Amino acid sequence: MDTHTQTAVTLWPALRYTDAPAAIRFLTAAFGFTEALVVPGEADGAIAHAELGWPPGGG
């Protein structure tokens, strides 16, 4: 019998939006995501980086 250990795979999806603030509003309202981190960009109202959390139980 062949025995081997299998490690868990981690996946980090990344998406780009032309209107990040609107995307964050939509994803939090429609699917229950939570804002984990939002880093402002250089332009007024821009977002340089954002991380959204998936709520326990799948939203």
mmCIF file of the N, C-alpha and C atoms, coordinates in Angstrom:
data_MODEL
# 
_entry.id   MODEL 
# 
loop_
_atom_site.group_PDB 
_atom_site.id 
_atom_site.type_symbol 
_atom_site.label_atom_id 
_atom_site.label_alt_id 
_atom_site.label_comp_id 
_atom_site.label_asym_id 
_atom_site.label_entity_id 
_atom_site.label_seq_id 
_atom_site.pdbx_PDB_ins_code 
_atom_site.Cartn_x 
_atom_site.Cartn_y 
_atom_site.Cartn_z 
_atom_site.occupancy 
_atom_site.B_iso_or_equiv 
_atom_site.pdbx_formal_charge 
_atom_site.auth_seq_id 
_atom_site.auth_comp_id 
_atom_site.auth_asym_id 
_atom_site.auth_atom_id 
_atom_site.pdbx_PDB_model_num 
ATOM 1   N N  . MET A 1 1  ? 0.843   -1.180 0.000   1.00 0.00 ? 1  MET A N  1 
ATOM 2   C CA . MET A 1 1  ? 0.000   0.000  0.000   1.00 0.00 ? 1  MET A CA 1 
ATOM 3   C C  . MET A 1 1  ? 0.887   1.241  0.000   1.00 0.00 ? 1  MET A C  1 
ATOM 4   N N  . ASP A 1 2  ? 0.605   2.147  -0.903  1.00 0.00 ? 2  ASP A N  1 
ATOM 5   C CA . ASP A 1 2  ? 1.381   3.386  -1.018  1.00 0.00 ? 2  ASP A CA 1 
ATOM 6   C C  . ASP A 1 2  ? 0.743   4.453  -0.131  1.00 0.00 ? 2  ASP A C  1 
ATOM 7   N N  . THR A 1 3  ? 1.518   4.991  0.812   1.00 0.00 ? 3  THR A N  1 
ATOM 8   C CA . THR A 1 3  ? 1.015   6.015  1.718   1.00 0.00 ? 3  THR A CA 1 
ATOM 9   C C  . THR A 1 3  ? 1.806   7.302  1.514   1.00 0.00 ? 3  THR A C  1 
ATOM 10  N N  . HIS A 1 4  ? 1.099   8.405  1.364   1.00 0.00 ? 4  HIS A N  1 
ATOM 11  C CA . HIS A 1 4  ? 1.762   9.706  1.251   1.00 0.00 ? 4  HIS A CA 1 
ATOM 12  C C  . HIS A 1 4  ? 0.916   10.755 1.956   1.00 0.00 ? 4  HIS A C  1 
ATOM 13  N N  . THR A 1 5  ? 1.578   11.813 2.345   1.00 0.00 ? 5  THR A N  1 
ATOM 14  C CA . THR A 1 5  ? 0.903   12.904 3.038   1.00 0.00 ? 5  THR A CA 1 
ATOM 15  C C  . THR A 1 5  ? 0.537   13.977 2.026   1.00 0.00 ? 5  THR A C  1 
ATOM 16  N N  . GLN A 1 6  ? -0.676  14.459 2.126   1.00 0.00 ? 6  GLN A N  1 
ATOM 17  C CA . GLN A 1 6  ? -1.133  15.507 1.230   1.00 0.00 ? 6  GLN A CA 1 
ATOM 18  C C  . GLN A 1 6  ? -1.334  16.790 2.033   1.00 0.00 ? 6  GLN A C  1 
ATOM 19  N N  . THR A 1 7  ? -0.746  17.877 1.561   1.00 0.00 ? 7  THR A N  1 
ATOM 20  C CA . THR A 1 7  ? -0.883  19.153 2.266   1.00 0.00 ? 7  THR A CA 1 
ATOM 21  C C  . THR A 1 7  ? -2.054  19.945 1.689   1.00 0.00 ? 7  THR A C  1 
ATOM 22  N N  . ALA A 1 8  ? -2.630  20.780 2.513   1.00 0.00 ? 8  ALA A N  1 
ATOM 23  C CA . ALA A 1 8  ? -3.748  21.619 2.076   1.00 0.00 ? 8  ALA A CA 1 
ATOM 24  C C  . ALA A 1 8  ? -3.246  22.709 1.142   1.00 0.00 ? 8  ALA A C  1 
ATOM 25  N N  . VAL A 1 9  ? -4.051  23.052 0.179   1.00 0.00 ? 9  VAL A N  1 
ATOM 26  C CA . VAL A 1 9  ? -3.712  24.089 -0.786  1.00 0.00 ? 9  VAL A CA 1 
ATOM 27  C C  . VAL A 1 9  ? -4.427  25.376 -0.382  1.00 0.00 ? 9  VAL A C  1 
ATOM 28  N N  . THR A 1 10 ? -3.706  26.486 -0.436  1.00 0.00 ? 10 THR A N  1 
ATOM 29  C CA . THR A 1 10 ? -4.284  27.791 -0.132  1.00 0.00 ? 10 THR A CA 1 
ATOM 30  C C  . THR A 1 10 ? -4.462  28.558 -1.433  1.00 0.00 ? 10 THR A C  1 
ATOM 31  N N  . LEU A 1 11 ? -5.603  29.162 -1.599  1.00 0.00 ? 11 LEU A N  1 
ATOM 32  C CA . LEU A 1 11 ? -5.907  29.925 -2.798  1.00 0.00 ? 11 LEU A CA 1 
ATOM 33  C C  . LEU A 1 11 ? -6.222  31.366 -2.407  1.00 0.00 ? 11 LEU A C  1 
ATOM 34  N N  . TRP A 1 12 ? -5.576  32.317 -3.074  1.00 0.00 ? 12 TRP A N  1 
ATOM 35  C CA . TRP A 1 12 ? -5.812  33.740 -2.823  1.00 0.00 ? 12 TRP A CA 1 
ATOM 36  C C  . TRP A 1 12 ? -6.285  34.388 -4.126  1.00 0.00 ? 12 TRP A C  1 
ATOM 37  N N  . PRO A 1 13 ? -7.591  34.445 -4.354  1.00 0.00 ? 13 PRO A N  1 
ATOM 38  C CA . PRO A 1 13 ? -8.066  35.081 -5.582  1.00 0.00 ? 13 PRO A CA 1 
ATOM 39  C C  . PRO A 1 13 ? -7.813  36.586 -5.543  1.00 0.00 ? 13 PRO A C  1 
ATOM 40  N N  . ALA A 1 14 ? -7.482  37.139 -6.685  1.00 0.00 ? 14 ALA A N  1 
ATOM 41  C CA . ALA A 1 14 ? -7.237  38.580 -6.779  1.00 0.00 ? 14 ALA A CA 1 
ATOM 42  C C  . ALA A 1 14 ? -8.018  39.128 -7.967  1.00 0.00 ? 14 ALA A C  1 
ATOM 43  N N  . LEU A 1 15 ? -8.733  40.200 -7.745  1.00 0.00 ? 15 LEU A N  1 
ATOM 44  C CA . LEU A 1 15 ? -9.524  40.839 -8.792  1.00 0.00 ? 15 LEU A CA 1 
ATOM 45  C C  . LEU A 1 15 ? -9.140  42.307 -8.884  1.00 0.00 ? 15 LEU A C  1 
ATOM 46  N N  . ARG A 1 16 ? -9.262  42.869 -10.089 1.00 0.00 ? 16 ARG A N  1 
ATOM 47  C CA . ARG A 1 16 ? -8.997  44.292 -10.293 1.00 0.00 ? 16 ARG A CA 1 
ATOM 48  C C  . ARG A 1 16 ? -10.278 44.953 -10.775 1.00 0.00 ? 16 ARG A C  1 
ATOM 49  N N  . TYR A 1 17 ? -10.543 46.138 -10.267 1.00 0.00 ? 17 TYR A N  1 
ATOM 50  C CA . TYR A 1 17 ? -11.747 46.876 -10.641 1.00 0.00 ? 17 TYR A CA 1 
ATOM 51  C C  . TYR A 1 17 ? -11.365 48.297 -11.032 1.00 0.00 ? 17 TYR A C  1 
ATOM 52  N N  . THR A 1 18 ? -12.091 48.865 -11.983 1.00 0.00 ? 18 THR A N  1 
ATOM 53  C CA . THR A 1 18 ? -11.860 50.271 -12.321 1.00 0.00 ? 18 THR A CA 1 
ATOM 54  C C  . THR A 1 18 ? -12.490 51.187 -11.279 1.00 0.00 ? 18 THR A C  1 
ATOM 55  N N  . ASP A 1 19 ? -13.511 50.701 -10.573 1.00 0.00 ? 19 ASP A N  1 
ATOM 56  C CA . ASP A 1 19 ? -14.159 51.468 -9.501  1.00 0.00 ? 19 ASP A CA 1 
ATOM 57  C C  . ASP A 1 19 ? -14.182 50.597 -8.243  1.00 0.00 ? 19 ASP A C  1 
ATOM 58  N N  . ALA A 1 20 ? -13.050 50.554 -7.556  1.00 0.00 ? 20 ALA A N  1 
ATOM 59  C CA . ALA A 1 20 ? -12.916 49.689 -6.376  1.00 0.00 ? 20 ALA A CA 1 
ATOM 60  C C  . ALA A 1 20 ? -13.906 50.035 -5.263  1.00 0.00 ? 20 ALA A C  1 
ATOM 61  N N  . PRO A 1 21 ? -14.145 51.308 -4.952  1.00 0.00 ? 21 PRO A N  1 
ATOM 62  C CA . PRO A 1 21 ? -15.120 51.603 -3.899  1.00 0.00 ? 21 PRO A CA 1 
ATOM 63  C C  . PRO A 1 21 ? -16.512 51.031 -4.210  1.00 0.00 ? 21 PRO A C  1 
ATOM 64  N N  . ALA A 1 22 ? -16.943 51.132 -5.466  1.00 0.00 ? 22 ALA A N  1 
ATOM 65  C CA . ALA A 1 22 ? -18.245 50.581 -5.856  1.00 0.00 ? 22 ALA A CA 1 
ATOM 66  C C  . ALA A 1 22 ? -18.237 49.058 -5.758  1.00 0.00 ? 22 ALA A C  1 
ATOM 67  N N  . ALA A 1 23 ? -17.140 48.438 -6.142  1.00 0.00 ? 23 ALA A N  1 
ATOM 68  C CA . ALA A 1 23 ? -17.032 46.981 -6.060  1.00 0.00 ? 23 ALA A CA 1 
ATOM 69  C C  . ALA A 1 23 ? -17.104 46.513 -4.610  1.00 0.00 ? 23 ALA A C  1 
ATOM 70  N N  . ILE A 1 24 ? -16.443 47.229 -3.723  1.00 0.00 ? 24 ILE A N  1 
ATOM 71  C CA . ILE A 1 24 ? -16.470 46.867 -2.299  1.00 0.00 ? 24 ILE A CA 1 
ATOM 72  C C  . ILE A 1 24 ? -17.886 47.015 -1.749  1.00 0.00 ? 24 ILE A C  1 
ATOM 73  N N  . ARG A 1 25 ? -18.552 48.106 -2.107  1.00 0.00 ? 25 ARG A N  1 
ATOM 74  C CA . ARG A 1 25 ? -19.938 48.293 -1.657  1.00 0.00 ? 25 ARG A CA 1 
ATOM 75  C C  . ARG A 1 25 ? -20.829 47.152 -2.155  1.00 0.00 ? 25 ARG A C  1 
ATOM 76  N N  . PHE A 1 26 ? -20.673 46.787 -3.419  1.00 0.00 ? 26 PHE A N  1 
ATOM 77  C CA . PHE A 1 26 ? -21.481 45.711 -3.993  1.00 0.00 ? 26 PHE A CA 1 
ATOM 78  C C  . PHE A 1 26 ? -21.190 44.372 -3.318  1.00 0.00 ? 26 PHE A C  1 
ATOM 79  N N  . LEU A 1 27 ? -19.927 44.010 -3.184  1.00 0.00 ? 27 LEU A N  1 
ATOM 80  C CA . LEU A 1 27 ? -19.568 42.708 -2.615  1.00 0.00 ? 27 LEU A CA 1 
ATOM 81  C C  . LEU A 1 27 ? -19.976 42.576 -1.150  1.00 0.00 ? 27 LEU A C  1 
ATOM 82  N N  . THR A 1 28 ? -19.884 43.673 -0.400  1.00 0.00 ? 28 THR A N  1 
ATOM 83  C CA . THR A 1 28 ? -20.298 43.604 1.006   1.00 0.00 ? 28 THR A CA 1 
ATOM 84  C C  . THR A 1 28 ? -21.821 43.530 1.130   1.00 0.00 ? 28 THR A C  1 
ATOM 85  N N  . ALA A 1 29 ? -22.543 44.274 0.283   1.00 0.00 ? 29 ALA A N  1 
ATOM 86  C CA . ALA A 1 29 ? -24.008 44.274 0.358   1.00 0.00 ? 29 ALA A CA 1 
ATOM 87  C C  . ALA A 1 29 ? -24.618 42.996 -0.219  1.00 0.00 ? 29 ALA A C  1 
ATOM 88  N N  . ALA A 1 30 ? -24.104 42.547 -1.356  1.00 0.00 ? 30 ALA A N  1 
ATOM 89  C CA . ALA A 1 30 ? -24.720 41.417 -2.057  1.00 0.00 ? 30 ALA A CA 1 
ATOM 90  C C  . ALA A 1 30 ? -24.327 40.059 -1.489  1.00 0.00 ? 30 ALA A C  1 
ATOM 91  N N  . PHE A 1 31 ? -23.084 39.921 -1.038  1.00 0.00 ? 31 PHE A N  1 
ATOM 92  C CA . PHE A 1 31 ? -22.586 38.604 -0.647  1.00 0.00 ? 31 PHE A CA 1 
ATOM 93  C C  . PHE A 1 31 ? -22.128 38.504 0.802   1.00 0.00 ? 31 PHE A C  1 
ATOM 94  N N  . GLY A 1 32 ? -22.180 39.617 1.525   1.00 0.00 ? 32 GLY A N  1 
ATOM 95  C CA . GLY A 1 32 ? -21.827 39.573 2.938   1.00 0.00 ? 32 GLY A CA 1 
ATOM 96  C C  . GLY A 1 32 ? -20.343 39.621 3.249   1.00 0.00 ? 32 GLY A C  1 
ATOM 97  N N  . PHE A 1 33 ? -19.518 39.990 2.254   1.00 0.00 ? 33 PHE A N  1 
ATOM 98  C CA . PHE A 1 33 ? -18.094 40.148 2.546   1.00 0.00 ? 33 PHE A CA 1 
ATOM 99  C C  . PHE A 1 33 ? -17.917 41.243 3.594   1.00 0.00 ? 33 PHE A C  1 
ATOM 100 N N  . THR A 1 34 ? -16.798 41.220 4.295   1.00 0.00 ? 34 THR A N  1 
ATOM 101 C CA . THR A 1 34 ? -16.478 42.266 5.259   1.00 0.00 ? 34 THR A CA 1 
ATOM 102 C C  . THR A 1 34 ? -15.169 42.923 4.842   1.00 0.00 ? 34 THR A C  1 
ATOM 103 N N  . GLU A 1 35 ? -15.055 44.212 5.103   1.00 0.00 ? 35 GLU A N  1 
ATOM 104 C CA . GLU A 1 35 ? -13.815 44.928 4.790   1.00 0.00 ? 35 GLU A CA 1 
ATOM 105 C C  . GLU A 1 35 ? -12.771 44.572 5.834   1.00 0.00 ? 35 GLU A C  1 
ATOM 106 N N  . ALA A 1 36 ? -11.730 43.864 5.420   1.00 0.00 ? 36 ALA A N  1 
ATOM 107 C CA . ALA A 1 36 ? -10.652 43.501 6.332   1.00 0.00 ? 36 ALA A CA 1 
ATOM 108 C C  . ALA A 1 36 ? -9.545  44.555 6.300   1.00 0.00 ? 36 ALA A C  1 
ATOM 109 N N  . LEU A 1 37 ? -9.273  45.106 5.115   1.00 0.00 ? 37 LEU A N  1 
ATOM 110 C CA . LEU A 1 37 ? -8.209  46.101 4.956   1.00 0.00 ? 37 LEU A CA 1 
ATOM 111 C C  . LEU A 1 37 ? -8.512  46.931 3.719   1.00 0.00 ? 37 LEU A C  1 
ATOM 112 N N  . VAL A 1 38 ? -8.458  48.239 3.848   1.00 0.00 ? 38 VAL A N  1 
ATOM 113 C CA . VAL A 1 38 ? -8.616  49.137 2.703   1.00 0.00 ? 38 VAL A CA 1 
ATOM 114 C C  . VAL A 1 38 ? -7.524  50.197 2.797   1.00 0.00 ? 38 VAL A C  1 
ATOM 115 N N  . VAL A 1 39 ? -6.642  50.218 1.795   1.00 0.00 ? 39 VAL A N  1 
ATOM 116 C CA . VAL A 1 39 ? -5.525  51.170 1.758   1.00 0.00 ? 39 VAL A CA 1 
ATOM 117 C C  . VAL A 1 39 ? -5.845  52.234 0.710   1.00 0.00 ? 39 VAL A C  1 
ATOM 118 N N  . PRO A 1 40 ? -5.962  53.495 1.120   1.00 0.00 ? 40 PRO A N  1 
ATOM 119 C CA . PRO A 1 40 ? -6.266  54.563 0.161   1.00 0.00 ? 40 PRO A CA 1 
ATOM 120 C C  . PRO A 1 40 ? -5.161  54.714 -0.881  1.00 0.00 ? 40 PRO A C  1 
ATOM 121 N N  . GLY A 1 41 ? -5.568  55.101 -2.092  1.00 0.00 ? 41 GLY A N  1 
ATOM 122 C CA . GLY A 1 41 ? -4.611  55.363 -3.160  1.00 0.00 ? 41 GLY A CA 1 
ATOM 123 C C  . GLY A 1 41 ? -4.224  56.829 -3.192  1.00 0.00 ? 41 GLY A C  1 
ATOM 124 N N  . GLU A 1 42 ? -3.438  57.192 -4.196  1.00 0.00 ? 42 GLU A N  1 
ATOM 125 C CA . GLU A 1 42 ? -2.964  58.577 -4.303  1.00 0.00 ? 42 GLU A CA 1 
ATOM 126 C C  . GLU A 1 42 ? -4.053  59.524 -4.797  1.00 0.00 ? 42 GLU A C  1 
ATOM 127 N N  . ALA A 1 43 ? -4.873  59.063 -5.728  1.00 0.00 ? 43 ALA A N  1 
ATOM 128 C CA . ALA A 1 43 ? -5.944  59.915 -6.263  1.00 0.00 ? 43 ALA A CA 1 
ATOM 129 C C  . ALA A 1 43 ? -7.094  59.987 -5.261  1.00 0.00 ? 43 ALA A C  1 
ATOM 130 N N  . ASP A 1 44 ? -7.846  61.069 -5.332  1.00 0.00 ? 44 ASP A N  1 
ATOM 131 C CA . ASP A 1 44 ? -8.970  61.263 -4.416  1.00 0.00 ? 44 ASP A CA 1 
ATOM 132 C C  . ASP A 1 44 ? -9.996  60.140 -4.582  1.00 0.00 ? 44 ASP A C  1 
ATOM 133 N N  . GLY A 1 45 ? -10.276 59.424 -3.524  1.00 0.00 ? 45 GLY A N  1 
ATOM 134 C CA . GLY A 1 45 ? -11.251 58.341 -3.549  1.00 0.00 ? 45 GLY A CA 1 
ATOM 135 C C  . GLY A 1 45 ? -10.737 57.018 -4.072  1.00 0.00 ? 45 GLY A C  1 
ATOM 136 N N  . ALA A 1 46 ? -9.490  56.992 -4.526  1.00 0.00 ? 46 ALA A N  1 
ATOM 137 C CA . ALA A 1 46 ? -8.926  55.755 -5.073  1.00 0.00 ? 46 ALA A CA 1 
ATOM 138 C C  . ALA A 1 46 ? -8.550  54.790 -3.953  1.00 0.00 ? 46 ALA A C  1 
ATOM 139 N N  . ILE A 1 47 ? -8.505  53.515 -4.283  1.00 0.00 ? 47 ILE A N  1 
ATOM 140 C CA . ILE A 1 47 ? -8.079  52.488 -3.338  1.00 0.00 ? 47 ILE A CA 1 
ATOM 141 C C  . ILE A 1 47 ? -6.884  51.769 -3.951  1.00 0.00 ? 47 ILE A C  1 
ATOM 142 N N  . ALA A 1 48 ? -5.762  51.772 -3.241  1.00 0.00 ? 48 ALA A N  1 
ATOM 143 C CA . ALA A 1 48 ? -4.548  51.128 -3.729  1.00 0.00 ? 48 ALA A CA 1 
ATOM 144 C C  . ALA A 1 48 ? -4.595  49.618 -3.520  1.00 0.00 ? 48 ALA A C  1 
ATOM 145 N N  . HIS A 1 49 ? -5.188  49.192 -2.407  1.00 0.00 ? 49 HIS A N  1 
ATOM 146 C CA . HIS A 1 49 ? -5.246  47.764 -2.073  1.00 0.00 ? 49 HIS A CA 1 
ATOM 147 C C  . HIS A 1 49 ? -6.394  47.548 -1.105  1.00 0.00 ? 49 HIS A C  1 
ATOM 148 N N  . ALA A 1 50 ? -7.097  46.448 -1.283  1.00 0.00 ? 50 ALA A N  1 
ATOM 149 C CA . ALA A 1 50 ? -8.177  46.110 -0.356  1.00 0.00 ? 50 ALA A CA 1 
ATOM 150 C C  . ALA A 1 50 ? -8.237  44.602 -0.174  1.00 0.00 ? 50 ALA A C  1 
ATOM 151 N N  . GLU A 1 51 ? -8.605  44.197 1.019   1.00 0.00 ? 51 GLU A N  1 
ATOM 152 C CA . GLU A 1 51 ? -8.807  42.784 1.317   1.00 0.00 ? 51 GLU A CA 1 
ATOM 153 C C  . GLU A 1 51 ? -10.182 42.639 1.955   1.00 0.00 ? 51 GLU A C  1 
ATOM 154 N N  . LEU A 1 52 ? -10.962 41.724 1.416   1.00 0.00 ? 52 LEU A N  1 
ATOM 155 C CA . LEU A 1 52 ? -12.294 41.466 1.941   1.00 0.00 ? 52 LEU A CA 1 
ATOM 156 C C  . LEU A 1 52 ? -12.314 40.093 2.587   1.00 0.00 ? 52 LEU A C  1 
ATOM 157 N N  . GLY A 1 53 ? -13.050 39.983 3.675   1.00 0.00 ? 53 GLY A N  1 
ATOM 158 C CA . GLY A 1 53 ? -13.164 38.708 4.368   1.00 0.00 ? 53 GLY A CA 1 
ATOM 159 C C  . GLY A 1 53 ? -14.470 38.018 4.020   1.00 0.00 ? 53 GLY A C  1 
ATOM 160 N N  . TRP A 1 54 ? -14.411 36.695 3.927   1.00 0.00 ? 54 TRP A N  1 
ATOM 161 C CA . TRP A 1 54 ? -15.601 35.892 3.686   1.00 0.00 ? 54 TRP A CA 1 
ATOM 162 C C  . TRP A 1 54 ? -16.141 35.474 5.038   1.00 0.00 ? 54 TRP A C  1 
ATOM 163 N N  . PRO A 1 55 ? -17.383 35.814 5.354   1.00 0.00 ? 55 PRO A N  1 
ATOM 164 C CA . PRO A 1 55 ? -17.913 35.540 6.688   1.00 0.00 ? 55 PRO A CA 1 
ATOM 165 C C  . PRO A 1 55 ? -18.076 34.044 6.958   1.00 0.00 ? 55 PRO A C  1 
ATOM 166 N N  . PRO A 1 56 ? -17.978 33.639 8.208   1.00 0.00 ? 56 PRO A N  1 
ATOM 167 C CA . PRO A 1 56 ? -18.207 32.237 8.555   1.00 0.00 ? 56 PRO A CA 1 
ATOM 168 C C  . PRO A 1 56 ? -19.597 31.792 8.093   1.00 0.00 ? 56 PRO A C  1 
ATOM 169 N N  . GLY A 1 57 ? -19.678 30.610 7.549   1.00 0.00 ? 57 GLY A N  1 
ATOM 170 C CA . GLY A 1 57 ? -20.958 30.110 7.068   1.00 0.00 ? 57 GLY A CA 1 
ATOM 171 C C  . GLY A 1 57 ? -21.264 30.491 5.635   1.00 0.00 ? 57 GLY A C  1 
ATOM 172 N N  . GLY A 1 58 ? -20.379 31.254 4.998   1.00 0.00 ? 58 GLY A N  1 
ATOM 173 C CA . GLY A 1 58 ? -20.531 31.548 3.578   1.00 0.00 ? 58 GLY A CA 1 
ATOM 174 C C  . GLY A 1 58 ? -21.409 32.719 3.201   1.00 0.00 ? 58 GLY A C  1 
ATOM 175 N N  . GLY A 1 59 ? -21.713 33.597 4.128   1.00 0.00 ? 59 GLY A N  1 
ATOM 176 C CA . GLY A 1 59 ? -22.419 34.822 3.791   1.00 0.00 ? 59 GLY A CA 1 
ATOM 177 C C  . GLY A 1 59 ? -23.901 34.711 3.704   1.00 0.00 ? 59 GLY A C  1 
# 
